[in-house]
Each structure stands twice: as C-alpha cells, then as structure tokens.
Amino acid sequence: MDDSERFVTRLAPLTLAVKSMAGPQSVYHEKAKEVRAERVQPGVVTLYRRDDLVRVNRHPAVLGAGGRGGNFGNDNPLIPLEIDGADHKKWRRLLDPLFAPKQMTRLAGLVRKRAAELVERFAGEPTAELYEAYCIPLPCLTFLEFLGAPAEDLEFFIGFKDGVLHPQGNTREQIRANQATAGSALFDYFTGFLGRRRAAGAVGDDVLSVLLRARIDGQPLTDDELLNIIYLLMFAGLDTVTASMSCLLAWLGQHPHERRRLAEDPALIPRAIEELMRYESPAPSSIRYATADIDLGDGLTIRAGEAIHVSWAAANVDPTAYPDPLRVDFDRGRFHHLAFGSGVHRCLGSHLARLELRVALEEFLARVPDYAVHTDGLVYDNVSVRTVQQLHISINAAVGS
C-alpha cells in the first residue's frame, strides 16, 4: 500500500460507527465475539481478538509504520514509533532507560505539585469543567517539564498540539493539510527551542539535556533526529494521557460506589487504573504492516503487503480473552490488557502515563471525593483517541449509588 492509499484509522468504518458514542464497548465486544477479522477495504485487514493482536505484534514479519512518516504534520518518521528493524532496536536501547520506572520517580513530586495546584483552583467551586481545567493542562505541564521547556509556553503549546493531534477535516487531503499547518507552527517552535538549548549547553537531567549528550553510532543526535523524538513524545505523552484522565474521571463520576472505594483507600487506585484502561481503551487502534504472509490459523491469513488495523479497544473487551469483559471490576485479579499496545512498538511512555494517572486521581479524589457528572452534557470523541471533551461536574454532589 503506497502513501497515496494509506489507510487512515480515523476514517475506518468501525471508527466512524462509534465516533461519538458514550459506550462503544458494546460495539467492540460484539465485533470480537462474532468475527476475528474483517477486510474493510482492499489491502487492509482489521483484527479484533486479543490473541490475534498479541501474535501479530510479536511476529517478525510485522512492522510498525515502517518509516512512512507524515502522521502528525511532520514529514519524517517519528523515532522510534515509525522505525523498524535494527534501527528501531537501536533507538529503543537509547530511549527505554529514560522512561524506566526508576526514572519516573524523579518526576513524581513535580506531577503531584502540578496536579494539586490545578485541583485547588476549582475544588472550592460548586461546578467545574474537568477537561479544560485538569485533563489538558496536567499532561502538558508534565511534558514541558520532562522536556525542559518553560511552563510559560503552555497556552501556545496547547493550541498548536491540538491542531496536529486533532486535525479537522472529512477527507485525507483536508486532514493532512490542517495537520501540516499546525505542524509547521510546532516545528518552528521546537526548532527555536532546540537551538536555544544547544547554545546554552546540555546541562540538567531533563530528557532533552540527556538526548543532547547522547550518542548513536558514536555520533551526537542531529536536529532532525531530536525533533522527530520530540514529536513522538508529544503524541505519546500528551493526548493519550489527557484522554485517559477524561475517561477515568467521567467513569468514576458516574459510579459513586467505586469512586468512594478509591477515595477511602487510595492504595486501590493503581489496580483501578489498569481495569479502567482495559475497559475505556483511550488509544482504540493502530496500524501495522505485513512484510510476508502471516498464518494465524483456522483459515485466517494476512497477506504480504496488507495493512493490519489492530483494534486494541475490541481486544480489551474480547469475550474469548476476559470473563465478563463489559463489567468493570477493580477486583478482577491479575490480567494483561492491551491499552498500551503490544510487541516491539508497545508504548514507550507507559510508566510515565501510569504515574500521571495515579497522581492525578490521588490528588483529585483527596480534594473532590464526591462529585456528579453532568451526563447530559458529556461529549465523547472516539476517533484518534477516546476522550471526553466536555466534562462538567457538580462538586460535593453525588448521584445515586
């Protein structure tokens, strides 16, 4: 499949079918229950079941975006998401340690401080809109700090990253054009920022300082390489965490019994996050590519050259993989979900995301243990990510248990 025919997940039939649904899980569940795979257009196969997704993502003949680039208004492949093979392994060896759990602990205090400050702004009010007040700024502030960029750039940054990650348009051409416009502004911002940081010297322990001191094949990273890493970190570290926060807070606001359990026993929060990430699947799907025929058994073969649309959201409510998958159960026990993907392209920032989500819920529930979601005003978007774009709540109010 050449670039002119490139499959766009946001225009896929399944994506359009659940585009604004509050509860798309029933649709995903039915797909996983009834069919393993569908060919939705020539050259594209969609997979729905957990075991098939795991096998495909571990298969040596399956690539990620394969260096195609251009996904987010940037013409170059994002490192390491859109790089495969030996080059991908090389970059993961450099980047994985920066996102290891031990490294994330140094950010915990900052994330907690930012979260507490944001919640304090609205905790004493009768109502709040959490998406704009909390879900967007916390991941953005964390990202800027992680990168070593000034927090004062927050508003500018939010405006243009949304244009890259949520471009408007009804066709591939419109989407790409709008991405390119916002992407150009972000490119100029990051280019100037990178130039200033190089001139100042690579001091500090933020991720950009570490990368400026790093070597690949004995050589320092070029500006293009650094910019492509930054773009990837922006995609992985901002939108999915914002989406996850909005989904978790919306769900808890509509399920007071479970919310009270977490408010009264914060030690349950990490377990609740894993179960809600499975159920909500903030990153619904992604694309892989087959370089050879792949036999998945029972007559299902992916042909060489086909794009593979992997539905993480369907796999996470697959009744062949999970008992009673449409029920959220914080006591489900040990299980493995696919909210962070699978295989060599598994989410680089999963440990950072878990840290942000845990701290976000801890600080929020410590100050706002009782709240009710205005369900008639909820606006869901299940296209690029599953997010609640309008999340109005009444504070110190509870709906029926």
C-alpha positions in Angstrom: 0.0 0.0 0.0 1.7 3.2 -1.1 1.3 6.5 0.7 -1.4 7.8 -1.6 -3.6 4.9 -0.5 -2.5 4.9 3.1 -5.2 3.7 5.5 -6.4 6.3 7.9 -7.8 4.9 11.1 -10.0 7.9 11.8 -11.9 7.2 8.6 -12.2 3.5 9.1 -15.8 2.1 9.2 -15.5 0.9 12.8 -14.2 4.3 13.9 -17.0 6.2 12.2 -19.6 3.8 13.7 -18.5 4.6 17.2 -17.4 8.2 16.6 -19.3 9.9 19.3 -20.7 7.0 21.3 -20.6 7.2 25.1 -20.5 3.4 25.3 -18.6 2.0 22.3 -17.6 -1.0 24.3 -20.7 -2.9 23.3 -19.9 -2.5 19.6 -16.2 -3.5 20.1 -17.4 -6.5 22.2 -19.8 -7.7 19.5 -17.1 -7.5 16.9 -14.6 -9.5 19.0 -17.4 -12.0 19.8 -18.6 -12.5 16.2 -15.6 -12.2 14.0 -11.8 -12.5 14.3 -11.1 -10.2 11.3 -12.6 -8.2 8.5 -11.2 -6.8 5.3 -12.8 -3.3 5.3 -11.2 -2.1 2.1 -8.7 -3.6 -0.3 -5.3 -4.1 1.3 -6.5 -3.7 4.9 -7.4 -6.3 7.4 -8.9 -5.4 10.8 -8.2 -7.7 13.8 -10.5 -7.7 16.9 -9.3 -10.5 19.2 -6.7 -10.3 21.9 -4.7 -13.5 21.0 -4.5 -12.5 17.3 -3.3 -9.0 18.2 -0.6 -10.3 20.5 0.6 -12.8 17.9 0.7 -10.3 15.1 2.5 -7.7 17.2 5.2 -10.2 18.1 5.5 -11.6 14.6 8.9 -10.9 12.9 7.1 -10.2 9.6 5.1 -7.3 11.0 6.3 -3.8 11.0 5.0 -0.6 12.6 4.5 2.5 10.4 7.7 1.4 8.6 9.2 4.9 8.3 6.3 6.2 6.3 6.1 9.4 8.4 3.7 12.2 7.9 1.2 11.1 10.6 1.3 14.3 12.7 2.1 17.1 10.3 5.8 16.1 10.3 7.2 14.6 7.1 9.9 12.5 8.7 9.5 9.2 10.6 8.8 9.6 14.3 11.5 8.0 16.4 11.1 5.1 17.4 7.4 4.7 16.5 7.8 4.8 12.7 11.1 3.0 12.6 11.6 -0.8 12.4 14.2 -3.5 12.5 17.7 -2.9 13.7 17.3 0.9 13.7 14.2 0.6 16.0 16.1 -1.6 18.4 19.0 0.9 18.5 16.7 3.8 19.3 14.8 1.8 21.9 18.0 1.0 23.7 18.7 4.7 24.0 15.2 5.8 24.9 13.8 3.0 27.1 16.0 3.8 30.1 14.7 7.4 30.1 11.2 6.1 30.7 12.0 3.3 33.1 10.0 3.2 36.4 13.1 4.3 38.4 13.4 7.4 36.2 9.8 8.2 36.6 10.1 8.5 40.4 12.1 11.8 40.0 9.0 13.3 38.2 6.5 12.2 40.8 6.9 15.2 43.1 6.6 17.6 40.2 3.5 15.9 38.8 1.9 15.9 42.3 2.7 19.6 42.8 1.1 20.5 39.4 -1.9 18.3 40.0 -2.6 19.7 43.4 -2.3 23.3 42.1 -4.7 22.6 39.3 -7.3 20.9 41.5 -7.1 23.7 44.1 -8.2 26.2 41.5 -11.7 24.6 41.3 -12.1 22.3 44.3 -13.9 25.0 46.3 -16.3 25.8 43.5 -19.8 24.3 43.1 -19.0 23.2 39.5 -16.1 22.7 37.2 -15.3 21.6 33.7 -12.5 19.0 34.1 -11.3 18.6 30.5 -10.1 22.1 30.2 -9.2 22.7 33.8 -7.4 19.4 34.6 -7.2 16.8 31.8 -5.4 19.0 29.3 -3.0 21.1 31.4 -1.6 18.4 33.7 -0.1 16.2 30.9 1.1 19.3 29.0 2.8 20.8 32.1 4.4 17.4 32.8 5.6 17.1 29.1 7.1 20.6 29.2 8.9 19.9 32.4 10.1 16.5 31.2 11.4 18.2 28.0 13.0 21.1 29.9 10.7 23.7 28.1 9.3 26.7 30.0 5.8 26.2 31.6 5.0 29.7 30.4 4.7 28.3 26.9 1.7 26.2 27.9 -1.1 28.1 26.2 0.8 28.4 22.9 1.7 24.8 23.0 -1.8 23.5 23.7 -3.2 25.4 20.8 -0.9 24.0 18.2 -0.5 20.5 19.5 -4.3 20.1 19.2 -4.1 21.1 15.5 -1.5 18.3 15.0 -3.2 15.6 17.0 -6.8 16.5 16.3 -6.8 18.0 12.8 -10.2 18.8 11.4 -11.4 17.5 8.1 -13.6 15.0 6.4 -11.1 13.7 3.8 -7.5 12.6 3.9 -6.5 15.7 2.0 -8.2 18.1 4.5 -6.8 16.2 7.5 -3.2 16.3 6.1 -3.5 20.0 5.1 -4.7 21.0 8.5 -2.1 18.9 10.2 0.6 20.4 8.1 -0.4 24.0 9.1 -0.3 23.3 12.8 2.7 21.1 12.4 4.6 23.9 10.8 4.0 26.2 13.7 5.1 23.5 16.2 8.1 22.7 14.1 9.2 26.4 14.2 8.6 26.4 18.0 10.6 23.3 18.6 13.4 24.3 16.2 13.9 27.6 18.0 13.7 25.9 21.4 16.2 23.3 20.4 18.6 25.9 19.0 18.4 27.8 22.3 19.1 24.7 24.3 22.1 23.7 22.2 23.6 27.2 22.6 23.1 27.0 26.4 24.7 23.6 26.7 23.3 20.2 27.6 23.1 20.6 31.4 20.4 19.2 33.6 18.6 15.9 33.9 15.6 16.7 31.7 15.1 14.4 28.7 16.4 16.9 26.1 19.6 17.5 28.0 20.2 13.8 28.2 19.5 13.4 24.5 21.8 16.3 23.6 24.6 14.4 25.5 23.7 11.1 23.9 25.4 9.3 21.0 24.0 7.0 18.4 26.6 5.0 16.4 29.2 7.2 18.1 27.7 10.4 16.8 25.6 13.1 18.6 21.9 13.2 17.6 21.1 15.6 14.7 18.5 18.3 15.0 16.2 16.2 12.7 16.5 13.2 15.0 15.9 15.2 18.1 12.8 16.9 16.6 11.4 13.5 15.5 11.8 12.2 19.0 10.1 15.3 20.4 7.2 14.9 18.1 6.8 11.3 19.2 7.0 12.2 22.9 4.3 14.9 22.3 2.0 12.4 20.7 2.6 9.6 23.2 2.8 11.8 26.3 0.0 14.3 25.8 -3.1 13.2 24.0 -3.4 9.7 25.4 -2.9 10.8 29.0 -5.4 13.7 28.6 -7.9 11.2 27.0 -7.2 8.6 29.8 -7.8 11.2 32.5 -11.0 12.3 31.0 -12.3 8.8 30.6 -11.4 7.7 34.1 -12.8 10.8 35.8 -16.0 10.6 33.7 -16.5 6.9 34.6 -15.8 7.5 38.3 -18.2 10.4 38.4 -21.0 8.1 37.2 -20.1 5.2 39.6 -20.1 6.6 43.1 -19.7 3.3 44.9 -16.4 2.5 43.1 -15.3 6.1 43.4 -15.8 6.1 47.2 -13.7 2.9 47.4 -10.8 4.7 45.8 -11.3 7.9 47.9 -11.3 5.9 51.1 -8.5 3.5 50.1 -6.1 5.2 47.6 -4.0 2.0 47.6 -6.6 0.6 45.2 -6.0 3.3 42.6 -3.3 1.6 40.6 -5.5 -1.5 40.2 -8.5 0.6 39.3 -6.4 2.4 36.6 -5.4 -0.9 35.0 -9.0 -2.1 34.8 -10.4 1.2 33.6 -7.7 1.4 30.9 -8.7 -2.0 29.7 -12.4 -1.0 29.6 -12.0 2.5 28.2 -9.1 1.8 25.8 -8.1 5.5 25.3 -6.0 4.5 22.2 -8.6 2.5 20.3 -6.5 1.2 17.4 -3.3 1.5 15.4 -1.7 0.2 12.2 0.8 -2.4 11.4 2.1 -3.8 8.1 2.8 -7.3 6.9 6.0 -7.9 5.0 5.2 -11.6 4.4 2.2 -13.9 4.6 1.1 -14.5 8.2 -0.9 -17.6 9.0 -3.0 -17.0 12.2 -4.7 -20.4 11.9 -8.2 -21.6 11.2 -8.1 -20.1 7.7 -7.1 -16.6 8.7 -4.1 -15.4 6.7 -2.8 -11.9 6.4 -1.2 -11.4 3.1 2.2 -9.8 2.4 1.8 -6.0 1.8 -1.5 -5.7 3.7 -2.1 -3.0 6.3 -3.2 -4.5 9.7 -5.7 -2.4 11.6 -5.3 -3.6 15.2 -8.3 -2.8 17.4 -6.9 -2.6 20.9 -10.4 -1.5 22.1 -12.1 -4.6 20.8 -9.3 -6.9 22.1 -9.7 -5.3 25.5 -13.4 -6.4 25.7 -12.8 -9.7 23.8 -15.1 -12.3 25.5 -12.7 -15.1 24.4 -9.9 -13.4 26.5 -11.7 -11.9 29.5 -14.6 -13.2 31.7 -17.5 -10.7 31.6 -15.4 -8.1 29.8 -18.2 -5.4 29.8 -18.2 -5.3 33.6 -15.6 -3.0 35.3 -14.2 -5.0 38.2 -11.4 -3.5 40.4 -11.0 -6.9 41.9 -10.6 -8.7 38.6 -7.2 -10.1 39.7 -4.1 -10.5 37.6 -4.7 -9.8 33.9 -3.0 -8.3 30.9 -4.7 -5.6 28.9 -3.6 -4.0 25.6 -4.3 -0.4 26.4 -0.6 0.3 25.9 -0.2 -1.9 22.8 1.9 -5.0 22.4 5.1 -6.1 20.8 8.2 -4.1 19.9 6.1 -1.0 19.4 4.5 -1.2 22.8 4.0 2.3 24.3 7.4 3.8 25.3 5.8 6.1 27.9 3.5 3.6 29.7 5.3 4.0 33.0 5.0 7.8 32.8 1.3 7.5 31.9 0.7 5.3 34.8 2.4 7.7 37.1 0.5 10.7 35.8 -2.9 8.9 36.1 -2.2 7.6 39.6 -1.2 11.0 40.9 -4.0 12.7 39.0 -6.6 10.5 40.7 -4.9 10.7 44.1 -4.8 14.5 44.2 -8.3 14.9 42.7 -10.1 12.4 45.0 -8.3 13.8 48.1 -9.9 17.2 47.4 -13.0 16.2 45.5 -14.2 12.8 46.9 -17.8 13.5 45.9 -18.8 14.8 42.5 -21.5 14.2 39.9 -21.0 14.2 36.2 -23.5 16.2 34.1 -24.2 13.3 31.8 -26.5 15.2 29.5 -23.5 17.4 28.6 -20.9 14.8 28.0 -19.2 15.0 24.6 -17.3 11.8 23.6 -14.9 11.6 20.7 -13.7 8.0 19.8 -11.7 8.9 16.7 -8.0 9.2 17.2 -8.3 8.6 20.9 -11.3 8.0 23.2 -11.8 11.2 25.1 -14.5 13.2 26.9 -14.1 16.6 25.5 -16.7 18.3 27.8 -16.7 17.0 31.3 -18.9 19.2 33.5 -19.3 18.2 37.2 -21.0 19.3 40.3 -18.7 19.2 43.3 -19.8 17.7 46.7 -22.8 16.2 44.9 -23.4 12.5 44.5 -25.6 10.6 42.2 -27.4 7.6 43.5 -25.3 4.6 44.4 
